[in-house]
Amino acid sequence: MLQKVATTGVDLDNVYDQTLLRIKEQKGDRSKLGMEVLMWVSHAERPLRIDELRYALSVEMGATELDPENVPPQGTVLGSCLGLAVVDKETSTVRLIHYTLQEYLSRPGVLPDVHRTLGQTCLTYLNLDEIKGLPADRALNLEGMPFLEYSSLHWGGHAKIGLSDYAKSLALELLNQYDCHISSVVLSKRVHPSWLTLDSDGTFSGLHCASYFGIDKVMAALMQMEGCDINQGDRMGFTPLMWAARQGDRGAVELLLTRDDIDPNKPDNYNATPLWWASNGHEGVVSLLLARSDVNPDKADNDGETPLWRSALNGHEGVVRLLLARDDVDPDKPDNNGTTPLLWASSNGHEGVVSLLLARSDVNPDKADNDGETPLWRSSLNGHEAVVRLLLARHDVDPDKPDTDGETPLWRASIKGHEGVVRLLLARGDVNPNKPDNRGRTPLEIASQRGHRPIVLLLQSRTTPLSGMN
């Protein structure tokens, strides 16, 4: 019906206004239920299955136990919102009847305090006696508790947006005993995929959780409590600061850095620091950490990857600028495989980062990794023409340099079918179009085998054609 009226000039806002009014005028508990259904379906952090939604709707504020009789049947749930929500047959999740309804319900004032309500519901559920009584067992079967996963993983997302005093008190009730609460296991399994197999010491504490979600007011309260270890690592060695830095939450990082006993350079179990994690595009957090004299901006993890290496890999130009401004950062430092920041930036086609690195006199633009692959070799392999142009403009780049298998940039571009890169390389007088790899295969031969006819024609203009070729 809504798809039809959307194309006939009917005022959908008026349709939705009237439907919400009818929902609110329903008798008994159906009015409240209908509005809560719309809250959850429109503002949940992921689509909810019908059983998850039914249990979410059964939670009563202030309750310490869950009354099974409060869990509404599916028909009652869907009927209470007068057809505005349905169960998707393909995904078995509950969705709104039309995309325009999502836009309508997301407008300010339509569903006031929605995140406050959803956050309080999740926290109330997690503080129920039967949930608190569950053992924090990594192998616990969660069947029969359909709302446990969602509330454990997403209460913080709602509470961060709409944190009431009541929600704060519920959060502190949960987090004060978080290391022995089942929800800490659920969240740890999500954020640390290998957590189940680890035998290392450390627990995912309440402060770890609050820092992961970046809820400043809850963090501040936990930090003031006696015995708070601001530098405590979880099973992966992640400190609260590391979680906040990894999430890119500048406010949470700033709060943690106010502590005199904070160690901003403490690494995790793999020797990655908070700065290393923040270098994945979190420019504001990187700025805060680089302002500290006790942060090593060039510290590598166990694989030899530095913050600059990581930011160059992923093309985070702003972070690269901040790190290159430091005198104590080596812009050409390779990882354990011999791969430099420039090589990875070239491999992934990050033209802006490549330009920044090439502007440095202490960066070798032709430095090969342990397999003999240079920045030009990688950019040619992946067809990044703009990066190839930048590298070919350098007098200190050998355009014909092979890897350990004897494959040149032209050979790799030819086998991959990157016609534009082949043209750029063939325009150079110092590129040998006949140069074979270690197995004796020339660029023309390999391009022919792969059926890259435009490249074959380009190479034929510079080489002797293979016998029998058309």
Secondary structure as GFF3:
##gff-version 3
##sequence-region A 1 470
A	DSSP	alpha_helix	2	5	.	.	.	ID=ss1
A	DSSP	alpha_helix	12	24	.	.	.	ID=ss2
A	DSSP	alpha_helix	30	43	.	.	.	ID=ss3
A	DSSP	alpha_helix	50	57	.	.	.	ID=ss4
A	DSSP	three_ten_helix	68	70	.	.	.	ID=ss5
A	DSSP	alpha_helix	74	80	.	.	.	ID=ss6
A	DSSP	beta_strand	85	87	.	.	.	ID=ss7
A	DSSP	beta_strand	94	96	.	.	.	ID=ss8
A	DSSP	alpha_helix	99	105	.	.	.	ID=ss9
A	DSSP	alpha_helix	114	126	.	.	.	ID=ss10
A	DSSP	alpha_helix	129	132	.	.	.	ID=ss11
A	DSSP	alpha_helix	148	161	.	.	.	ID=ss12
A	DSSP	alpha_helix	165	175	.	.	.	ID=ss13
A	DSSP	three_ten_helix	178	180	.	.	.	ID=ss14
A	DSSP	alpha_helix	182	191	.	.	.	ID=ss15
A	DSSP	three_ten_helix	195	197	.	.	.	ID=ss16
A	DSSP	alpha_helix	206	213	.	.	.	ID=ss17
A	DSSP	alpha_helix	216	223	.	.	.	ID=ss18
A	DSSP	alpha_helix	240	247	.	.	.	ID=ss19
A	DSSP	alpha_helix	250	256	.	.	.	ID=ss20
A	DSSP	alpha_helix	274	278	.	.	.	ID=ss21
A	DSSP	alpha_helix	283	290	.	.	.	ID=ss22
A	DSSP	alpha_helix	307	313	.	.	.	ID=ss23
A	DSSP	alpha_helix	317	324	.	.	.	ID=ss24
A	DSSP	alpha_helix	341	347	.	.	.	ID=ss25
A	DSSP	alpha_helix	351	358	.	.	.	ID=ss26
A	DSSP	alpha_helix	375	381	.	.	.	ID=ss27
A	DSSP	alpha_helix	385	392	.	.	.	ID=ss28
A	DSSP	alpha_helix	409	416	.	.	.	ID=ss29
A	DSSP	alpha_helix	419	426	.	.	.	ID=ss30
A	DSSP	alpha_helix	443	450	.	.	.	ID=ss31
A	DSSP	alpha_helix	453	460	.	.	.	ID=ss32
###
